[in-house]
Amino acid sequence: YGSTRFNLVWHNVCSVVFGDVLNTRLKDLLLVIKESGNAYKTLKEIMPHPLWTVRDNNGEYHSTFGKGTLESDIIVLNSKEDFWRLVVYDAKYYLLDMNSDGLLSGNPGVGDVTKQYLYALFYKKFAVQNGIKELYNAFLFPAEKIACGAEKVGKVTFSIFDDLKLDPVVLYKLDAGNLFDSYLHGRKMILNDF
């Protein structure tokens, strides 16, 4: 037995342990939904699709929405005292490392970083519309022997997005053994250090 697709296993474990609500209908999230037409849609379904406008053989333009859109990994909503926090997680199966010479390895590519910022941009609008006060964005990496089960090890920024006033993508290493144990025993985890 085993898996040749650890990325799928890691994603599933992180989704369950952190309480992913990406496929939960908005009406079931205990939020005050501003757009009532979206109440029966999920956070995944409200992500916009690109609109394509193309000239046909007769010279007329037609528009249609593309089938695909951005698909975030994990969306978590936490109630913190008297307000809500929305966190966009991306479970990465890489072994992130920075050696003493400053050589970075096991990091996600520029496409992954860009997508995280685009998710944050969309969900920032959703958060404002629905009274969610905090929005965070993080990559989750498996690791071994992390004392508290999770350790914030850095952040990634992308200056292209500076004018949009988005927070950096926070980098967390998670003790894989601890996370798997939480998964198997139905325990949830909340990361608070952003």
DOFI-323097 format. One record per residue (C-alpha): residue number from 1; residue in three letters; chain; x, y, z. Coordinates in steps of 0.2 Angstrom, whole numbers. Layout:
N
<site marmi="NUM" marvex="ALA" tikol="A" X="X" Y="Y" Z="Z"/>
...
END
This chain:
194
<site marmi="1" marvex="TYR" tikol="A" X="0" Y="0" Z="0"/>
<site marmi="2" marvex="GLY" tikol="A" X="5" Y="18" Z="-3"/>
<site marmi="3" marvex="SER" tikol="A" X="3" Y="33" Z="-13"/>
<site marmi="4" marvex="THR" tikol="A" X="13" Y="40" Z="-28"/>
<site marmi="5" marvex="ARG" tikol="A" X="3" Y="56" Z="-26"/>
<site marmi="6" marvex="PHE" tikol="A" X="8" Y="63" Z="-9"/>
<site marmi="7" marvex="ASN" tikol="A" X="2" Y="80" Z="-15"/>
<site marmi="8" marvex="LEU" tikol="A" X="-16" Y="74" Z="-15"/>
<site marmi="9" marvex="VAL" tikol="A" X="-14" Y="65" Z="2"/>
<site marmi="10" marvex="TRP" tikol="A" X="-6" Y="81" Z="10"/>
<site marmi="11" marvex="HIS" tikol="A" X="-20" Y="92" Z="3"/>
<site marmi="12" marvex="ASN" tikol="A" X="-34" Y="81" Z="10"/>
<site marmi="13" marvex="VAL" tikol="A" X="-26" Y="80" Z="27"/>
<site marmi="14" marvex="CYS" tikol="A" X="-24" Y="99" Z="28"/>
<site marmi="15" marvex="SER" tikol="A" X="-41" Y="102" Z="21"/>
<site marmi="16" marvex="VAL" tikol="A" X="-49" Y="91" Z="35"/>
<site marmi="17" marvex="VAL" tikol="A" X="-38" Y="96" Z="49"/>
<site marmi="18" marvex="PHE" tikol="A" X="-40" Y="115" Z="46"/>
<site marmi="19" marvex="GLY" tikol="A" X="-58" Y="114" Z="42"/>
<site marmi="20" marvex="ASP" tikol="A" X="-59" Y="118" Z="23"/>
<site marmi="21" marvex="VAL" tikol="A" X="-76" Y="127" Z="19"/>
<site marmi="22" marvex="LEU" tikol="A" X="-72" Y="129" Z="0"/>
<site marmi="23" marvex="ASN" tikol="A" X="-87" Y="118" Z="-5"/>
<site marmi="24" marvex="THR" tikol="A" X="-99" Y="124" Z="9"/>
<site marmi="25" marvex="ARG" tikol="A" X="-114" Y="134" Z="3"/>
<site marmi="26" marvex="LEU" tikol="A" X="-113" Y="152" Z="8"/>
<site marmi="27" marvex="LYS" tikol="A" X="-130" Y="151" Z="18"/>
<site marmi="28" marvex="ASP" tikol="A" X="-122" Y="137" Z="29"/>
<site marmi="29" marvex="LEU" tikol="A" X="-107" Y="148" Z="34"/>
<site marmi="30" marvex="LEU" tikol="A" X="-116" Y="158" Z="47"/>
<site marmi="31" marvex="LEU" tikol="A" X="-111" Y="174" Z="38"/>
<site marmi="32" marvex="VAL" tikol="A" X="-123" Y="188" Z="33"/>
<site marmi="33" marvex="ILE" tikol="A" X="-122" Y="186" Z="14"/>
<site marmi="34" marvex="LYS" tikol="A" X="-124" Y="203" Z="5"/>
<site marmi="35" marvex="GLU" tikol="A" X="-129" Y="195" Z="-12"/>
<site marmi="36" marvex="SER" tikol="A" X="-144" Y="184" Z="-9"/>
<site marmi="37" marvex="GLY" tikol="A" X="-143" Y="176" Z="-26"/>
<site marmi="38" marvex="ASN" tikol="A" X="-126" Y="168" Z="-20"/>
<site marmi="39" marvex="ALA" tikol="A" X="-133" Y="160" Z="-4"/>
<site marmi="40" marvex="TYR" tikol="A" X="-134" Y="143" Z="-12"/>
<site marmi="41" marvex="LYS" tikol="A" X="-117" Y="144" Z="-20"/>
<site marmi="42" marvex="THR" tikol="A" X="-101" Y="138" Z="-13"/>
<site marmi="43" marvex="LEU" tikol="A" X="-85" Y="149" Z="-10"/>
<site marmi="44" marvex="LYS" tikol="A" X="-78" Y="139" Z="-25"/>
<site marmi="45" marvex="GLU" tikol="A" X="-93" Y="143" Z="-36"/>
<site marmi="46" marvex="ILE" tikol="A" X="-93" Y="162" Z="-33"/>
<site marmi="47" marvex="MET" tikol="A" X="-75" Y="163" Z="-41"/>
<site marmi="48" marvex="PRO" tikol="A" X="-77" Y="173" Z="-57"/>
<site marmi="49" marvex="HIS" tikol="A" X="-74" Y="165" Z="-74"/>
<site marmi="50" marvex="PRO" tikol="A" X="-64" Y="174" Z="-88"/>
<site marmi="51" marvex="LEU" tikol="A" X="-76" Y="182" Z="-101"/>
<site marmi="52" marvex="TRP" tikol="A" X="-71" Y="178" Z="-119"/>
<site marmi="53" marvex="THR" tikol="A" X="-76" Y="190" Z="-133"/>
<site marmi="54" marvex="VAL" tikol="A" X="-72" Y="183" Z="-150"/>
<site marmi="55" marvex="ARG" tikol="A" X="-76" Y="188" Z="-168"/>
<site marmi="56" marvex="ASP" tikol="A" X="-85" Y="175" Z="-178"/>
<site marmi="57" marvex="ASN" tikol="A" X="-83" Y="171" Z="-196"/>
<site marmi="58" marvex="ASN" tikol="A" X="-97" Y="184" Z="-201"/>
<site marmi="59" marvex="GLY" tikol="A" X="-87" Y="198" Z="-192"/>
<site marmi="60" marvex="GLU" tikol="A" X="-99" Y="198" Z="-177"/>
<site marmi="61" marvex="TYR" tikol="A" X="-93" Y="198" Z="-159"/>
<site marmi="62" marvex="HIS" tikol="A" X="-100" Y="185" Z="-146"/>
<site marmi="63" marvex="SER" tikol="A" X="-96" Y="184" Z="-128"/>
<site marmi="64" marvex="THR" tikol="A" X="-95" Y="168" Z="-117"/>
<site marmi="65" marvex="PHE" tikol="A" X="-88" Y="164" Z="-100"/>
<site marmi="66" marvex="GLY" tikol="A" X="-74" Y="151" Z="-100"/>
<site marmi="67" marvex="LYS" tikol="A" X="-76" Y="135" Z="-92"/>
<site marmi="68" marvex="GLY" tikol="A" X="-61" Y="136" Z="-80"/>
<site marmi="69" marvex="THR" tikol="A" X="-57" Y="148" Z="-66"/>
<site marmi="70" marvex="LEU" tikol="A" X="-45" Y="149" Z="-52"/>
<site marmi="71" marvex="GLU" tikol="A" X="-47" Y="135" Z="-39"/>
<site marmi="72" marvex="SER" tikol="A" X="-40" Y="139" Z="-22"/>
<site marmi="73" marvex="ASP" tikol="A" X="-34" Y="124" Z="-11"/>
<site marmi="74" marvex="ILE" tikol="A" X="-42" Y="127" Z="6"/>
<site marmi="75" marvex="ILE" tikol="A" X="-53" Y="141" Z="13"/>
<site marmi="76" marvex="VAL" tikol="A" X="-55" Y="142" Z="31"/>
<site marmi="77" marvex="LEU" tikol="A" X="-67" Y="153" Z="41"/>
<site marmi="78" marvex="ASN" tikol="A" X="-63" Y="156" Z="60"/>
<site marmi="79" marvex="SER" tikol="A" X="-73" Y="166" Z="72"/>
<site marmi="80" marvex="LYS" tikol="A" X="-61" Y="175" Z="83"/>
<site marmi="81" marvex="GLU" tikol="A" X="-69" Y="184" Z="98"/>
<site marmi="82" marvex="ASP" tikol="A" X="-82" Y="196" Z="89"/>
<site marmi="83" marvex="PHE" tikol="A" X="-76" Y="195" Z="71"/>
<site marmi="84" marvex="TRP" tikol="A" X="-72" Y="183" Z="57"/>
<site marmi="85" marvex="ARG" tikol="A" X="-56" Y="178" Z="49"/>
<site marmi="86" marvex="LEU" tikol="A" X="-54" Y="171" Z="32"/>
<site marmi="87" marvex="VAL" tikol="A" X="-38" Y="161" Z="28"/>
<site marmi="88" marvex="VAL" tikol="A" X="-33" Y="155" Z="10"/>
<site marmi="89" marvex="TYR" tikol="A" X="-21" Y="140" Z="12"/>
<site marmi="90" marvex="ASP" tikol="A" X="-12" Y="131" Z="-1"/>
<site marmi="91" marvex="ALA" tikol="A" X="-5" Y="114" Z="4"/>
<site marmi="92" marvex="LYS" tikol="A" X="12" Y="112" Z="-4"/>
<site marmi="93" marvex="TYR" tikol="A" X="21" Y="95" Z="-3"/>
<site marmi="94" marvex="TYR" tikol="A" X="38" Y="102" Z="-6"/>
<site marmi="95" marvex="LEU" tikol="A" X="52" Y="102" Z="7"/>
<site marmi="96" marvex="LEU" tikol="A" X="55" Y="121" Z="9"/>
<site marmi="97" marvex="ASP" tikol="A" X="73" Y="125" Z="14"/>
<site marmi="98" marvex="MET" tikol="A" X="85" Y="140" Z="15"/>
<site marmi="99" marvex="ASN" tikol="A" X="103" Y="135" Z="19"/>
<site marmi="100" marvex="SER" tikol="A" X="115" Y="146" Z="28"/>
<site marmi="101" marvex="ASP" tikol="A" X="122" Y="153" Z="11"/>
<site marmi="102" marvex="GLY" tikol="A" X="104" Y="159" Z="7"/>
<site marmi="103" marvex="LEU" tikol="A" X="101" Y="146" Z="-6"/>
<site marmi="104" marvex="LEU" tikol="A" X="82" Y="143" Z="-7"/>
<site marmi="105" marvex="SER" tikol="A" X="75" Y="126" Z="-12"/>
<site marmi="106" marvex="GLY" tikol="A" X="59" Y="117" Z="-12"/>
<site marmi="107" marvex="ASN" tikol="A" X="49" Y="133" Z="-14"/>
<site marmi="108" marvex="PRO" tikol="A" X="33" Y="135" Z="-25"/>
<site marmi="109" marvex="GLY" tikol="A" X="35" Y="143" Z="-42"/>
<site marmi="110" marvex="VAL" tikol="A" X="30" Y="161" Z="-47"/>
<site marmi="111" marvex="GLY" tikol="A" X="14" Y="154" Z="-54"/>
<site marmi="112" marvex="ASP" tikol="A" X="9" Y="147" Z="-37"/>
<site marmi="113" marvex="VAL" tikol="A" X="13" Y="164" Z="-28"/>
<site marmi="114" marvex="THR" tikol="A" X="4" Y="174" Z="-41"/>
<site marmi="115" marvex="LYS" tikol="A" X="-12" Y="163" Z="-39"/>
<site marmi="116" marvex="GLN" tikol="A" X="-11" Y="165" Z="-20"/>
<site marmi="117" marvex="TYR" tikol="A" X="-11" Y="184" Z="-22"/>
<site marmi="118" marvex="LEU" tikol="A" X="-26" Y="182" Z="-35"/>
<site marmi="119" marvex="TYR" tikol="A" X="-36" Y="172" Z="-23"/>
<site marmi="120" marvex="ALA" tikol="A" X="-33" Y="185" Z="-9"/>
<site marmi="121" marvex="LEU" tikol="A" X="-38" Y="199" Z="-21"/>
<site marmi="122" marvex="PHE" tikol="A" X="-55" Y="190" Z="-24"/>
<site marmi="123" marvex="TYR" tikol="A" X="-58" Y="185" Z="-7"/>
<site marmi="124" marvex="LYS" tikol="A" X="-53" Y="202" Z="0"/>
<site marmi="125" marvex="LYS" tikol="A" X="-68" Y="209" Z="-9"/>
<site marmi="126" marvex="PHE" tikol="A" X="-79" Y="195" Z="-3"/>
<site marmi="127" marvex="ALA" tikol="A" X="-73" Y="198" Z="15"/>
<site marmi="128" marvex="VAL" tikol="A" X="-77" Y="217" Z="14"/>
<site marmi="129" marvex="GLN" tikol="A" X="-94" Y="213" Z="7"/>
<site marmi="130" marvex="ASN" tikol="A" X="-98" Y="200" Z="21"/>
<site marmi="131" marvex="GLY" tikol="A" X="-90" Y="209" Z="36"/>
<site marmi="132" marvex="ILE" tikol="A" X="-75" Y="198" Z="38"/>
<site marmi="133" marvex="LYS" tikol="A" X="-62" Y="208" Z="47"/>
<site marmi="134" marvex="GLU" tikol="A" X="-46" Y="198" Z="43"/>
<site marmi="135" marvex="LEU" tikol="A" X="-39" Y="190" Z="28"/>
<site marmi="136" marvex="TYR" tikol="A" X="-23" Y="179" Z="27"/>
<site marmi="137" marvex="ASN" tikol="A" X="-14" Y="169" Z="15"/>
<site marmi="138" marvex="ALA" tikol="A" X="-2" Y="155" Z="18"/>
<site marmi="139" marvex="PHE" tikol="A" X="8" Y="140" Z="10"/>
<site marmi="140" marvex="LEU" tikol="A" X="8" Y="124" Z="21"/>
<site marmi="141" marvex="PHE" tikol="A" X="23" Y="113" Z="20"/>
<site marmi="142" marvex="PRO" tikol="A" X="26" Y="96" Z="28"/>
<site marmi="143" marvex="ALA" tikol="A" X="41" Y="95" Z="40"/>
<site marmi="144" marvex="GLU" tikol="A" X="47" Y="84" Z="54"/>
<site marmi="145" marvex="LYS" tikol="A" X="49" Y="88" Z="72"/>
<site marmi="146" marvex="ILE" tikol="A" X="41" Y="104" Z="73"/>
<site marmi="147" marvex="ALA" tikol="A" X="39" Y="108" Z="92"/>
<site marmi="148" marvex="CYS" tikol="A" X="22" Y="115" Z="93"/>
<site marmi="149" marvex="GLY" tikol="A" X="16" Y="106" Z="77"/>
<site marmi="150" marvex="ALA" tikol="A" X="17" Y="122" Z="67"/>
<site marmi="151" marvex="GLU" tikol="A" X="30" Y="135" Z="64"/>
<site marmi="152" marvex="LYS" tikol="A" X="29" Y="151" Z="54"/>
<site marmi="153" marvex="VAL" tikol="A" X="46" Y="151" Z="45"/>
<site marmi="154" marvex="GLY" tikol="A" X="44" Y="166" Z="34"/>
<site marmi="155" marvex="LYS" tikol="A" X="34" Y="175" Z="20"/>
<site marmi="156" marvex="VAL" tikol="A" X="34" Y="178" Z="1"/>
<site marmi="157" marvex="THR" tikol="A" X="30" Y="194" Z="-7"/>
<site marmi="158" marvex="PHE" tikol="A" X="28" Y="199" Z="-25"/>
<site marmi="159" marvex="SER" tikol="A" X="31" Y="218" Z="-28"/>
<site marmi="160" marvex="ILE" tikol="A" X="19" Y="217" Z="-43"/>
<site marmi="161" marvex="PHE" tikol="A" X="5" Y="217" Z="-30"/>
<site marmi="162" marvex="ASP" tikol="A" X="11" Y="230" Z="-19"/>
<site marmi="163" marvex="ASP" tikol="A" X="-2" Y="243" Z="-24"/>
<site marmi="164" marvex="LEU" tikol="A" X="-16" Y="232" Z="-20"/>
<site marmi="165" marvex="LYS" tikol="A" X="-12" Y="232" Z="-2"/>
<site marmi="166" marvex="LEU" tikol="A" X="-12" Y="213" Z="0"/>
<site marmi="167" marvex="ASP" tikol="A" X="-3" Y="205" Z="15"/>
<site marmi="168" marvex="PRO" tikol="A" X="12" Y="193" Z="10"/>
<site marmi="169" marvex="VAL" tikol="A" X="9" Y="175" Z="9"/>
<site marmi="170" marvex="VAL" tikol="A" X="15" Y="167" Z="25"/>
<site marmi="171" marvex="LEU" tikol="A" X="25" Y="151" Z="25"/>
<site marmi="172" marvex="TYR" tikol="A" X="21" Y="138" Z="38"/>
<site marmi="173" marvex="LYS" tikol="A" X="30" Y="121" Z="41"/>
<site marmi="174" marvex="LEU" tikol="A" X="19" Y="109" Z="49"/>
<site marmi="175" marvex="ASP" tikol="A" X="24" Y="93" Z="58"/>
<site marmi="176" marvex="ALA" tikol="A" X="18" Y="80" Z="46"/>
<site marmi="177" marvex="GLY" tikol="A" X="16" Y="66" Z="59"/>
<site marmi="178" marvex="ASN" tikol="A" X="6" Y="78" Z="71"/>
<site marmi="179" marvex="LEU" tikol="A" X="-5" Y="83" Z="56"/>
<site marmi="180" marvex="PHE" tikol="A" X="-8" Y="65" Z="51"/>
<site marmi="181" marvex="ASP" tikol="A" X="-12" Y="60" Z="69"/>
<site marmi="182" marvex="SER" tikol="A" X="-24" Y="75" Z="71"/>
<site marmi="183" marvex="TYR" tikol="A" X="-32" Y="69" Z="54"/>
<site marmi="184" marvex="LEU" tikol="A" X="-34" Y="51" Z="61"/>
<site marmi="185" marvex="HIS" tikol="A" X="-41" Y="57" Z="77"/>
<site marmi="186" marvex="GLY" tikol="A" X="-53" Y="70" Z="71"/>
<site marmi="187" marvex="ARG" tikol="A" X="-44" Y="85" Z="79"/>
<site marmi="188" marvex="LYS" tikol="A" X="-44" Y="102" Z="71"/>
<site marmi="189" marvex="MET" tikol="A" X="-30" Y="114" Z="71"/>
<site marmi="190" marvex="ILE" tikol="A" X="-30" Y="133" Z="70"/>
<site marmi="191" marvex="LEU" tikol="A" X="-15" Y="144" Z="65"/>
<site marmi="192" marvex="ASN" tikol="A" X="-15" Y="161" Z="74"/>
<site marmi="193" marvex="ASP" tikol="A" X="2" Y="168" Z="70"/>
<site marmi="194" marvex="PHE" tikol="A" X="0" Y="178" Z="54"/>
END
